[in-house]
Amino acid sequence: MSFTWIFQGGRRVIKTISNTAGNVLTTLSPGSGKRWLVLMGTIRLQTDATTADRSIILRVKDSSNNLLTTLFRSDSQTASTDSYYYFGPTKYVGSNMDAVTRIAGIDPILLDENDKLVIEISNGQAGDTYSGHIVILEVDM
Amino acid sequence: MKRYKVQVEPQVELEFEAKDLREAKKKAKELKENWLKNKPQPEEVITVEV
């Protein structure tokens, strides 16, 4: 017989998004026996010289790839630019703050073990690069 | 073009397009190597005593 020691409060984890090409989707998922509360994060998008309007889309899907919600879709980002996008439980978005700092206010989102957090760059190019960090609370089920 | 995915670390998958399985396997290997190589590292700050 074995026992599993479960800390009900969970643990804070920072998931790192490595430098990834703009035409590649990144999917994060808690996996078996875990739940995530997605708290906040930052995504940096660096675009190449290809003329196109890119935008970052952050979606939540279930295990069957059904779209549950879209947390945010950024404004267009043009060629040869470098921008950071922030999301979290930010309630105040000032008139200048939104455009300058690109903050999306979201409430914490619960992901069950096979749910997915999907990062997509709409019109993302092979020469674009995105990276970032996402802060979650990971709880054992 | 078909869509393929590769697991680059526990809890993280990348999804990409390739024309066939052969190209997909090659891309998947590159993506996994790049992912591991290019992880952003925290900036090192050294505390000095005066």
Backbone of each chain as ProteinMPNN parsed JSONL, in Angstrom:
{"seq_chain_A": "MSFTWIFQGGRRVIKTISNTAGNVLTTLSPGSGKRWLVLMGTIRLQTDATTADRSIILRVKDSSNNLLTTLFRSDSQTASTDSYYYFGPTKYVGSNMDAVTRIAGIDPILLDENDKLVIEISNGQAGDTYSGHIVILEVDM", "coords_chain_A": {"N_chain_A": [[0.844, -1.191, 0.0], [0.49, 2.216, -0.776], [0.895, 5.715, -0.093], [-0.218, 8.926, -1.144], [0.926, 12.112, -0.829], [-0.853, 14.95, -0.678], [-0.918, 18.333, -1.278], [-3.32, 20.536, -0.721], [-3.491, 23.161, -1.423], [-2.077, 23.543, -3.725], [0.579, 24.404, -6.082], [2.615, 27.106, -7.085], [3.537, 27.625, -10.378], [5.747, 28.438, -12.99], [5.361, 28.437, -16.327], [7.421, 28.17, -19.083], [7.543, 29.609, -22.248], [9.324, 28.697, -24.871], [11.503, 30.161, -27.388], [9.692, 30.305, -30.277], [8.64, 29.571, -33.582], [6.549, 31.742, -35.574], [4.608, 30.456, -37.083], [3.86, 28.226, -35.749], [1.881, 26.459, -33.43], [1.47, 26.642, -29.902], [0.703, 24.439, -27.33], [-0.438, 24.09, -24.1], [-0.998, 21.903, -21.395], [-2.47, 20.572, -18.44], [-2.295, 17.806, -17.902], [-2.492, 14.333, -16.843], [-4.191, 13.86, -13.801], [-3.903, 16.408, -12.783], [-4.807, 19.834, -12.217], [-5.065, 23.144, -13.512], [-4.899, 26.525, -12.536], [-4.969, 29.219, -14.384], [-3.164, 32.085, -14.081], [-1.706, 34.49, -14.804], [0.329, 36.139, -17.334], [2.969, 36.651, -19.785], [3.613, 37.406, -23.142], [5.923, 37.606, -25.702], [6.272, 38.927, -28.905], [8.138, 38.823, -31.772], [8.483, 40.093, -34.916], [9.216, 39.211, -38.34], [10.448, 40.552, -41.514], [8.395, 40.174, -43.266], [5.477, 41.278, -44.877], [2.61, 41.494, -43.126], [-0.265, 41.357, -40.996], [-0.05, 40.448, -37.842], [-1.528, 38.711, -35.051], [-1.816, 37.84, -31.624], [-3.422, 35.047, -30.309], [-5.102, 33.712, -27.616], [-6.356, 30.786, -26.551], [-8.793, 28.601, -25.004], [-9.277, 25.163, -24.963], [-11.1, 22.04, -24.993], [-10.484, 18.491, -24.362], [-11.291, 17.371, -26.73], [-10.752, 19.21, -28.572], [-12.671, 21.17, -28.746], [-13.583, 24.526, -28.837], [-13.52, 26.405, -25.976], [-13.268, 28.943, -24.873], [-12.063, 32.206, -25.831], [-9.401, 33.841, -24.579], [-7.97, 36.208, -25.074], [-7.414, 38.334, -27.921], [-4.946, 39.872, -29.597], [-4.282, 43.265, -30.736], [-3.359, 44.19, -34.125], [-0.078, 43.358, -35.169], [2.637, 44.571, -36.892], [5.122, 44.132, -39.555], [8.585, 43.49, -38.745], [8.722, 44.228, -35.973], [8.673, 44.42, -32.367], [7.053, 43.294, -29.667], [5.519, 43.212, -26.426], [3.036, 41.365, -24.688], [0.614, 41.347, -22.171], [-1.243, 39.502, -19.772], [-3.717, 39.055, -17.251], [-5.286, 39.245, -13.979], [-6.138, 42.012, -14.265], [-7.873, 44.82, -13.545], [-8.075, 47.45, -14.092], [-7.794, 49.271, -16.978], [-6.273, 51.687, -18.435], [-6.74, 54.578, -20.604], [-4.475, 55.199, -22.15], [-2.825, 53.232, -21.301], [-3.638, 50.715, -22.255], [-3.078, 50.714, -25.052], [-0.376, 51.251, -25.054], [0.902, 49.404, -23.334], [-0.299, 47.019, -23.821], [-2.179, 45.299, -22.348], [-4.24, 42.648, -21.322], [-7.115, 42.151, -19.537], [-7.939, 39.464, -17.625], [-9.846, 37.023, -15.815], [-8.757, 34.515, -13.45], [-8.442, 31.307, -14.938], [-9.784, 28.066, -14.944], [-8.294, 25.04, -15.767], [-9.022, 21.774, -16.622], [-7.673, 18.391, -16.372], [-7.256, 17.452, -19.063], [-7.769, 19.647, -20.577], [-6.804, 22.422, -22.688], [-4.482, 25.058, -23.137], [-4.065, 27.219, -25.646], [-1.745, 28.788, -27.702], [-1.711, 30.902, -30.358], [-0.423, 32.411, -33.282], [-1.965, 34.486, -35.291], [-1.751, 34.767, -38.76], [0.911, 34.309, -38.463], [4.374, 34.111, -39.223], [7.014, 32.056, -40.589], [9.431, 33.176, -39.962], [8.92, 34.734, -37.772], [9.048, 35.133, -34.2], [7.997, 33.927, -31.064], [7.762, 34.094, -27.486], [7.674, 33.499, -23.928], [6.216, 33.712, -20.593], [4.096, 31.942, -18.403], [2.061, 32.085, -15.615], [0.896, 29.783, -13.334], [-1.376, 28.096, -11.084], [-0.842, 25.01, -9.911], [-2.66, 22.169, -9.224], [-2.986, 19.105, -7.583], [-5.183, 16.435, -8.378]], "CA_chain_A": [[0.0, 0.0, 0.0], [1.267, 3.468, -0.78], [0.123, 6.918, 0.156], [0.212, 10.104, -1.885], [0.786, 13.306, -0.004], [-1.404, 16.001, -1.534], [-1.076, 19.656, -0.692], [-4.539, 21.013, -1.381], [-3.351, 24.532, -1.916], [-1.396, 23.569, -5.014], [1.886, 25.076, -6.116], [2.764, 28.099, -8.151], [4.48, 27.152, -11.389], [5.893, 29.323, -14.144], [5.625, 27.684, -17.549], [8.186, 28.995, -20.012], [7.357, 29.378, -23.68], [10.615, 28.901, -25.511], [11.414, 30.852, -28.682], [8.939, 29.443, -31.183], [8.312, 30.24, -34.847], [5.194, 32.287, -35.597], [3.639, 29.582, -37.755], [3.712, 27.024, -34.927], [1.006, 26.642, -32.27], [1.92, 26.04, -28.643], [-0.396, 23.96, -26.503], [-0.071, 23.674, -22.746], [-2.083, 21.141, -20.8], [-2.045, 20.092, -17.118], [-1.971, 16.38, -17.9], [-3.238, 13.433, -15.966], [-4.17, 14.035, -12.352], [-3.612, 17.788, -12.379], [-5.63, 20.951, -12.679], [-4.356, 24.419, -13.491], [-5.57, 27.809, -12.511], [-4.091, 30.117, -15.144], [-3.25, 33.343, -13.342], [-1.228, 35.66, -15.558], [1.43, 35.777, -18.213], [3.542, 37.6, -20.732], [4.064, 36.82, -24.402], [6.661, 38.544, -26.547], [6.237, 38.552, -30.32], [9.079, 39.541, -32.634], [8.083, 39.754, -36.283], [10.241, 39.387, -39.375], [10.174, 41.633, -42.458], [7.263, 39.821, -44.123], [4.322, 42.15, -44.69], [1.399, 40.802, -42.65], [-0.741, 41.809, -39.693], [-0.147, 39.312, -36.924], [-2.102, 38.943, -33.728], [-1.717, 36.699, -30.714], [-4.719, 34.576, -29.816], [-4.966, 32.761, -26.515], [-7.639, 30.072, -26.489], [-8.945, 27.433, -24.134], [-10.01, 24.095, -25.641], [-11.19, 20.815, -24.205], [-9.676, 17.391, -24.898], [-11.739, 17.082, -28.096], [-10.441, 20.412, -29.35], [-13.773, 22.135, -28.784], [-13.194, 25.837, -28.31], [-14.305, 26.772, -24.797], [-13.285, 30.399, -24.847], [-10.87, 32.924, -26.265], [-9.066, 34.743, -23.478], [-7.755, 37.492, -25.723], [-6.819, 38.418, -29.25], [-4.265, 41.163, -29.573], [-4.342, 44.108, -31.925], [-2.419, 43.782, -35.169], [1.341, 43.697, -35.052], [3.143, 44.61, -38.268], [6.431, 43.539, -39.817], [9.82, 44.002, -38.127], [8.43, 44.88, -34.695], [8.947, 43.613, -31.178], [6.08, 43.745, -28.669], [5.163, 42.356, -25.291], [1.608, 41.338, -24.36], [0.443, 40.898, -20.793], [-2.614, 39.208, -19.371], [-3.839, 38.732, -15.839], [-6.495, 39.813, -13.379], [-6.008, 43.462, -14.224], [-9.214, 45.374, -13.725], [-7.985, 48.798, -14.619], [-7.08, 49.44, -18.23], [-6.363, 53.114, -18.736], [-6.879, 54.901, -22.024], [-3.182, 55.068, -22.801], [-2.173, 52.02, -20.839], [-3.983, 49.575, -23.094], [-2.358, 50.783, -26.32], [1.076, 51.28, -24.861], [1.457, 48.229, -22.67], [-0.96, 45.82, -24.349], [-2.638, 44.468, -21.242], [-5.579, 42.07, -21.4], [-7.596, 41.783, -18.214], [-8.717, 38.217, -17.576], [-9.913, 36.388, -14.51], [-8.118, 33.195, -13.474], [-9.197, 30.303, -15.698], [-9.506, 26.708, -14.482], [-8.135, 24.016, -16.799], [-9.038, 20.405, -16.128], [-6.449, 17.683, -16.757], [-7.035, 17.331, -20.505], [-8.014, 20.921, -21.256], [-5.596, 22.971, -23.319], [-4.292, 26.49, -23.343], [-3.431, 27.231, -26.967], [-1.228, 30.081, -28.157], [-1.624, 30.917, -31.822], [-0.158, 33.694, -33.918], [-2.718, 34.611, -36.537], [-0.85, 35.265, -39.812], [2.298, 34.144, -38.015], [5.302, 33.717, -40.277], [8.081, 31.156, -40.135], [10.532, 33.981, -39.428], [8.519, 35.392, -36.521], [9.384, 34.376, -32.992], [7.339, 34.335, -29.825], [8.24, 33.43, -26.276], [6.988, 34.097, -22.788], [6.054, 32.995, -19.333], [2.72, 31.9, -17.926], [2.039, 31.71, -14.197], [-0.284, 28.974, -13.035], [-1.429, 27.364, -9.829], [-1.045, 23.607, -10.273], [-3.27, 21.45, -8.107], [-3.187, 17.669, -7.798], [-6.595, 16.061, -8.24]], "C_chain_A": [[0.882, 1.245, 0.0], [0.334, 4.65, -0.574], [0.667, 8.059, -0.698], [-0.074, 11.327, -1.03], [0.331, 14.446, -0.907], [-1.525, 17.3, -0.757], [-2.226, 20.343, -1.419], [-4.404, 22.405, -1.978], [-2.672, 24.627, -3.266], [-0.053, 24.259, -4.925], [1.939, 26.019, -7.309], [3.862, 27.625, -9.096], [4.555, 28.191, -12.502], [6.251, 28.466, -15.35], [6.313, 28.621, -18.553], [7.867, 28.599, -21.445], [8.687, 29.702, -24.341], [10.434, 29.644, -26.833], [10.816, 29.92, -29.732], [8.57, 30.221, -32.433], [6.84, 30.635, -34.873], [4.161, 31.4, -36.254], [3.447, 28.256, -37.01], [2.828, 27.348, -33.72], [1.628, 25.995, -31.035], [0.71, 25.674, -27.795], [0.131, 23.524, -25.147], [-1.269, 22.983, -22.12], [-1.63, 20.548, -19.471], [-1.612, 18.633, -17.121], [-2.673, 15.625, -16.795], [-3.071, 13.775, -14.483], [-3.885, 15.444, -11.875], [-4.664, 18.753, -12.92], [-4.793, 22.212, -12.604], [-5.341, 25.569, -13.305], [-4.603, 28.775, -13.192], [-4.251, 31.524, -14.588], [-2.857, 34.562, -14.176], [-0.091, 35.23, -16.464], [1.873, 36.913, -19.113], [3.947, 36.84, -21.989], [4.74, 37.913, -25.215], [6.619, 38.035, -27.982], [7.184, 39.456, -31.105], [8.793, 39.119, -34.078], [9.225, 39.988, -37.275], [9.761, 40.433, -40.387], [8.989, 41.338, -43.387], [6.064, 40.72, -43.828], [3.089, 41.32, -44.324], [1.014, 41.384, -41.301], [-0.935, 40.602, -38.784], [-0.942, 39.701, -35.681], [-1.985, 37.663, -32.91], [-3.113, 36.338, -30.242], [-4.462, 33.524, -28.741], [-6.32, 32.091, -26.303], [-7.604, 28.961, -25.45], [-9.796, 26.415, -24.875], [-10.105, 22.892, -24.719], [-10.407, 19.703, -24.914], [-10.066, 17.022, -26.322], [-11.517, 18.256, -29.033], [-11.636, 21.336, -29.552], [-13.295, 23.44, -28.172], [-14.103, 26.202, -27.149], [-14.385, 28.286, -24.651], [-12.006, 30.951, -25.471], [-10.565, 33.956, -25.185], [-8.739, 36.136, -23.993], [-7.212, 37.311, -27.131], [-6.222, 39.807, -29.342], [-4.587, 41.986, -30.819], [-3.28, 43.658, -32.919], [-1.0, 44.222, -34.842], [1.965, 43.541, -36.434], [4.544, 44.001, -38.361], [7.539, 44.229, -39.031], [9.55, 44.778, -36.829], [8.61, 43.871, -33.552], [8.013, 44.101, -30.069], [5.854, 42.709, -27.587], [3.665, 42.479, -25.04], [1.45, 40.72, -22.981], [-1.017, 40.547, -20.558], [-2.62, 38.773, -17.909], [-5.063, 39.411, -15.28], [-6.38, 41.314, -13.175], [-7.373, 44.073, -14.49], [-9.176, 46.765, -14.325], [-7.194, 48.798, -15.927], [-7.275, 50.889, -18.639], [-6.358, 53.379, -20.226], [-5.558, 54.781, -22.772], [-2.532, 53.727, -22.494], [-2.415, 50.846, -21.783], [-3.147, 49.567, -24.365], [-0.855, 50.654, -26.122], [1.595, 49.955, -24.321], [0.775, 46.925, -23.079], [-1.336, 44.832, -23.233], [-4.036, 43.954, -21.516], [-5.993, 41.644, -20.006], [-8.42, 40.518, -18.275], [-8.792, 37.756, -16.124], [-9.189, 35.047, -14.585], [-9.035, 32.157, -14.125], [-8.795, 28.915, -15.215], [-9.406, 25.758, -15.678], [-8.142, 22.648, -16.142], [-7.909, 19.623, -16.806], [-6.201, 17.597, -18.26], [-7.409, 18.586, -21.29], [-6.694, 21.483, -21.775], [-5.634, 24.49, -23.351], [-3.475, 26.617, -24.624], [-3.012, 28.653, -27.337], [-1.046, 30.006, -29.661], [-1.277, 32.317, -32.286], [-0.913, 33.707, -35.242], [-1.841, 35.316, -37.566], [0.615, 35.164, -39.411], [3.17, 33.589, -39.132], [6.399, 32.813, -39.695], [9.234, 31.931, -39.506], [10.177, 34.769, -38.179], [8.932, 34.507, -35.336], [8.534, 34.865, -31.83], [7.857, 33.498, -28.661], [7.475, 34.028, -25.092], [6.972, 33.236, -21.553], [4.587, 33.058, -18.909], [2.724, 31.353, -16.496], [0.743, 30.962, -13.907], [-0.217, 28.464, -11.599], [-1.764, 25.92, -10.196], [-1.523, 22.84, -9.051], [-3.412, 19.984, -8.475], [-4.644, 17.31, -7.546], [-6.741, 14.864, -7.291]], "O_chain_A": [[1.895, 1.304, 0.697], [-0.863, 4.577, -0.851], [1.871, 8.142, -0.942], [-1.198, 11.532, -0.57], [1.065, 14.857, -1.806], [-2.162, 17.35, 0.295], [-2.111, 20.688, -2.595], [-5.113, 22.77, -2.915], [-2.689, 25.687, -3.892], [0.398, 24.647, -3.848], [1.385, 25.755, -8.376], [4.963, 27.273, -8.672], [3.537, 28.754, -12.903], [7.313, 27.845, -15.389], [5.833, 29.721, -18.824], [7.914, 27.425, -21.811], [9.116, 30.855, -24.361], [9.316, 29.739, -27.339], [11.38, 28.868, -30.031], [8.224, 31.4, -32.355], [5.992, 29.967, -34.281], [2.964, 31.562, -36.017], [2.936, 27.287, -37.572], [3.003, 28.378, -33.07], [2.237, 24.928, -31.122], [-0.186, 26.489, -27.575], [1.033, 22.691, -25.057], [-2.409, 23.415, -22.289], [-0.504, 20.06, -19.38], [-0.67, 18.262, -16.422], [-3.348, 16.198, -15.94], [-1.957, 13.953, -13.989], [-3.649, 15.659, -10.686], [-5.309, 18.503, -13.939], [-3.92, 22.342, -11.745], [-6.448, 25.571, -13.844], [-3.552, 29.105, -12.645], [-5.344, 32.09, -14.621], [-3.596, 35.544, -14.24], [0.396, 34.103, -16.378], [1.248, 37.971, -19.189], [4.547, 35.768, -21.913], [4.197, 39.004, -25.391], [6.893, 36.864, -28.246], [7.049, 40.679, -31.103], [8.855, 37.937, -34.414], [10.081, 40.849, -37.07], [8.772, 41.123, -40.14], [8.628, 42.18, -44.209], [5.684, 40.901, -42.671], [2.596, 40.536, -45.136], [1.871, 41.851, -40.55], [-1.882, 39.833, -38.95], [-1.014, 40.874, -35.315], [-2.048, 36.555, -33.443], [-3.888, 37.201, -29.829], [-3.702, 32.577, -28.943], [-7.298, 32.737, -25.926], [-6.546, 28.458, -25.074], [-10.884, 26.73, -25.356], [-9.31, 22.734, -23.793], [-9.755, 19.939, -25.93], [-9.269, 16.427, -27.048], [-12.036, 18.284, -30.149], [-11.614, 22.193, -30.435], [-12.673, 23.447, -27.11], [-15.318, 26.299, -27.315], [-15.442, 28.837, -24.344], [-11.007, 30.246, -25.614], [-11.379, 34.838, -24.912], [-9.177, 37.133, -23.419], [-6.634, 36.279, -27.475], [-6.925, 40.804, -29.18], [-5.095, 41.469, -31.814], [-2.412, 42.848, -32.595], [-0.767, 45.308, -34.312], [1.83, 42.494, -37.068], [5.071, 43.442, -37.399], [7.436, 45.41, -38.696], [10.096, 45.862, -36.625], [8.685, 42.66, -33.759], [8.176, 45.22, -29.581], [5.98, 41.504, -27.806], [3.093, 43.562, -25.163], [2.07, 39.705, -22.664], [-1.917, 41.207, -21.078], [-1.653, 38.2, -17.407], [-5.8, 40.077, -16.007], [-6.508, 41.818, -12.059], [-7.958, 43.86, -15.552], [-10.122, 47.201, -14.982], [-6.042, 48.365, -15.957], [-8.337, 51.263, -19.136], [-6.012, 52.504, -21.019], [-5.529, 54.309, -23.908], [-1.796, 53.166, -23.307], [-1.499, 50.076, -22.072], [-2.57, 48.541, -24.724], [-0.157, 50.03, -26.921], [2.608, 49.442, -24.795], [1.237, 45.844, -22.714], [-0.867, 43.694, -23.197], [-4.921, 44.72, -21.898], [-5.297, 40.859, -19.363], [-9.479, 40.49, -18.902], [-7.917, 38.06, -15.313], [-9.024, 34.498, -15.674], [-10.243, 32.138, -13.888], [-7.607, 28.618, -15.09], [-10.321, 25.682, -16.499], [-7.369, 22.387, -15.22], [-7.26, 20.139, -17.716], [-5.051, 17.661, -18.695], [-7.37, 18.589, -22.52], [-5.615, 21.069, -21.352], [-6.677, 25.108, -23.564], [-2.327, 26.175, -24.681], [-3.811, 29.588, -27.292], [-0.318, 29.154, -30.172], [-1.781, 33.299, -31.742], [-0.538, 33.019, -36.192], [-1.252, 36.355, -37.268], [1.462, 35.864, -39.965], [2.753, 32.711, -39.887], [6.665, 32.811, -38.494], [9.93, 31.419, -38.629], [11.046, 35.409, -37.586], [9.132, 33.3, -35.475], [8.371, 36.069, -31.634], [8.317, 32.368, -28.828], [6.708, 34.975, -25.267], [7.615, 32.189, -21.476], [3.93, 34.09, -19.041], [3.307, 30.306, -16.213], [-0.353, 31.442, -14.196], [0.85, 28.409, -10.987], [-2.838, 25.641, -10.728], [-0.892, 22.854, -7.994], [-3.903, 19.655, -9.555], [-5.265, 17.82, -6.613], [-7.855, 14.401, -7.047]]}, "seq_chain_B": "MKRYKVQVEPQVELEFEAKDLREAKKKAKELKENWLKNKPQPEEVITVEV", "coords_chain_B": {"N_chain_B": [[-0.903, 20.279, -47.339], [-0.515, 18.937, -44.116], [-1.461, 18.832, -40.637], [0.607, 18.468, -37.82], [1.809, 17.339, -34.599], [4.115, 17.754, -31.882], [5.466, 16.616, -28.844], [7.222, 18.615, -26.708], [8.057, 18.941, -24.154], [7.024, 17.723, -20.905], [3.604, 18.448, -20.61], [3.609, 20.342, -22.654], [2.978, 20.936, -26.042], [3.793, 21.309, -29.509], [2.31, 22.491, -32.467], [2.258, 22.044, -35.949], [2.669, 22.563, -39.531], [3.169, 20.286, -42.231], [4.238, 18.68, -45.262], [4.303, 15.919, -45.535], [4.712, 12.82, -43.662], [7.405, 12.301, -43.392], [8.662, 14.803, -43.69], [7.44, 15.983, -41.542], [8.513, 14.598, -39.342], [11.139, 15.433, -39.454], [10.857, 18.189, -39.063], [9.702, 18.151, -36.539], [11.755, 17.194, -34.954], [13.581, 19.301, -35.21], [12.078, 21.38, -34.07], [11.791, 20.512, -31.437], [14.451, 20.457, -30.586], [15.124, 23.168, -30.901], [13.335, 24.298, -29.095], [14.282, 23.395, -26.617], [16.808, 24.476, -26.665], [16.446, 27.233, -26.869], [15.188, 28.264, -24.643], [14.096, 30.969, -22.696], [16.334, 32.467, -20.491], [16.616, 33.574, -17.122], [17.774, 36.878, -16.522], [21.042, 37.352, -15.442], [21.927, 38.651, -12.374], [24.297, 40.071, -10.363], [25.029, 40.353, -6.992], [26.875, 42.777, -5.334], [29.155, 43.48, -2.754], [29.9, 46.326, -0.791]], "CA_chain_B": [[-0.222, 20.323, -46.052], [-1.247, 18.379, -42.971], [-1.004, 19.354, -39.349], [1.232, 17.473, -36.944], [2.227, 17.919, -33.323], [5.216, 17.085, -31.197], [5.584, 16.981, -27.432], [8.586, 19.111, -26.503], [8.334, 18.697, -22.743], [5.743, 17.367, -20.298], [2.584, 19.503, -20.566], [3.723, 21.3, -23.763], [3.046, 20.4, -27.401], [3.814, 22.276, -30.602], [1.555, 22.022, -33.632], [2.865, 22.664, -37.127], [2.257, 22.005, -40.816], [4.195, 19.644, -43.053], [3.579, 18.074, -46.43], [4.164, 14.481, -45.314], [5.224, 12.338, -42.375], [8.864, 12.408, -43.387], [8.985, 16.201, -43.391], [6.944, 16.256, -40.185], [9.465, 14.059, -38.369], [12.317, 16.297, -39.486], [10.479, 19.454, -38.409], [9.452, 17.886, -35.119], [13.072, 17.098, -34.304], [14.123, 20.666, -35.153], [11.297, 22.17, -33.112], [12.114, 20.074, -30.076], [15.817, 20.925, -30.291], [15.058, 24.63, -30.74], [12.606, 24.596, -27.856], [15.156, 23.158, -25.474], [17.983, 25.348, -26.777], [16.121, 28.663, -26.835], [14.396, 28.672, -23.474], [14.606, 32.211, -22.122], [16.956, 32.33, -19.175], [16.551, 34.822, -16.355], [18.979, 37.703, -16.599], [21.865, 37.167, -14.244], [22.292, 39.873, -11.652], [25.226, 39.694, -9.291], [25.059, 41.286, -5.882], [28.237, 43.081, -4.897], [29.246, 44.098, -1.435], [30.819, 47.476, -0.757]], "C_chain_B": [[-1.127, 19.732, -44.965], [-0.677, 18.956, -41.681], [-0.491, 18.203, -38.474], [1.544, 18.144, -35.606], [3.335, 17.083, -32.704], [5.229, 17.555, -29.749], [7.024, 17.381, -27.165], [9.018, 19.038, -25.043], [7.007, 18.294, -22.115], [4.83, 18.597, -20.234], [2.676, 20.514, -21.708], [3.858, 20.567, -25.107], [3.114, 21.549, -28.394], [3.1, 21.669, -31.795], [2.044, 22.758, -34.864], [2.348, 21.979, -38.389], [3.442, 21.362, -41.519], [3.492, 18.919, -44.186], [3.401, 16.564, -46.292], [4.83, 14.095, -44.003], [6.738, 12.501, -42.277], [9.295, 13.832, -43.018], [8.565, 16.54, -41.959], [7.934, 15.771, -39.133], [10.706, 14.937, -38.288], [12.032, 17.611, -38.75], [10.307, 19.261, -36.916], [10.769, 17.825, -34.35], [13.677, 18.486, -34.142], [13.41, 21.498, -34.089], [11.644, 21.803, -31.683], [13.505, 20.56, -29.678], [15.824, 22.431, -30.04], [14.398, 25.015, -29.421], [13.534, 24.48, -26.656], [16.339, 24.128, -25.47], [17.649, 26.809, -26.476], [15.289, 29.102, -25.643], [14.952, 29.956, -22.883], [15.161, 31.973, -20.718], [16.805, 33.648, -18.419], [17.872, 35.568, -16.444], [19.763, 37.562, -15.298], [22.216, 38.519, -13.645], [23.151, 39.462, -10.46], [25.22, 40.768, -8.221], [26.51, 41.514, -5.451], [28.186, 43.744, -3.524], [30.24, 45.256, -1.471], [31.177, 47.781, 0.694]], "O_chain_B": [[-2.328, 19.996, -44.913], [0.431, 19.489, -41.648], [-1.085, 17.126, -38.411], [1.54, 19.371, -35.502], [3.471, 15.887, -32.963], [5.029, 18.735, -29.462], [7.943, 16.588, -27.368], [10.21, 19.071, -24.739], [5.958, 18.499, -22.726], [5.273, 19.675, -19.837], [1.893, 21.463, -21.735], [4.721, 19.708, -25.284], [2.565, 22.625, -28.156], [3.262, 20.487, -32.098], [2.226, 23.975, -34.825], [1.677, 20.949, -38.322], [4.574, 21.835, -41.415], [2.311, 18.584, -44.092], [2.47, 15.99, -46.857], [5.432, 14.927, -43.324], [7.276, 12.801, -41.212], [10.159, 14.042, -42.167], [9.248, 17.288, -41.259], [8.167, 16.458, -38.138], [11.257, 15.162, -37.211], [12.832, 18.08, -37.941], [10.718, 20.106, -36.121], [10.877, 18.341, -33.237], [14.216, 18.82, -33.087], [14.04, 22.219, -33.315], [11.775, 22.672, -30.822], [13.706, 21.022, -28.555], [16.447, 22.91, -29.092], [14.841, 25.931, -28.728], [13.565, 25.355, -25.791], [16.811, 24.546, -24.413], [18.461, 27.534, -25.901], [14.742, 30.205, -25.641], [16.146, 30.038, -22.596], [14.515, 31.35, -19.876], [16.862, 34.72, -19.022], [18.946, 34.966, -16.442], [19.206, 37.645, -14.203], [22.732, 39.407, -14.323], [22.764, 38.611, -9.66], [25.388, 41.952, -8.513], [27.266, 40.566, -5.234], [27.252, 44.482, -3.209], [31.291, 45.167, -2.106], [31.939, 48.711, 0.96]]}, "name": "protein", "num_of_chains": 2, "seq": "MSFTWIFQGGRRVIKTISNTAGNVLTTLSPGSGKRWLVLMGTIRLQTDATTADRSIILRVKDSSNNLLTTLFRSDSQTASTDSYYYFGPTKYVGSNMDAVTRIAGIDPILLDENDKLVIEISNGQAGDTYSGHIVILEVDMMKRYKVQVEPQVELEFEAKDLREAKKKAKELKENWLKNKPQPEEVITVEV"}
